[in-house]
Amino acid sequence: MRTLNITYSALAPGTPETFTADVGKYLLETTHHNLTGNAATMRIWRNGVAPNASPSHTATQATGVVPGNAGIITIDLVTINTALNLVSTTEAVWHYSLEVSHTGVPVHICSGYLIRTFN
């Protein structure tokens, strides 16, 4: 299991200090396998809530997490931030767990804190 904390600005998701490539996209490099067409799920829940509780938000290909070629998973933090704002506009620290279903078997990629700064 890999721990990866992701920090971004909630006021300007897409600022250059923590992002690469497209504005608002966080690129996560996994393996060199082509992950295109695989299902990805990123469960996000509030800090202090049990990991097995209902997530505050679940991102999929349609809502912010897209597996691609060369093992790259693109996380659209602009889309995810918008969804998190529907839950809370002041919560800064969230937890997440990211998995990809490869040939129908869910494979845990990473988990950690999803930290929104408000400055």
Secondary structure, 3 states (H helix, E strand, C coil): CCECCEEEECCCCCCCCCCCCCCCEEEEECCCCCCCCCEEEEEEEECCCCCCCCCCEEECHHHCEEECHHHEEEEEHHHHHHHHHHHCCCCCEEEEEEEEEECCEEEEEEEEEEEEECC
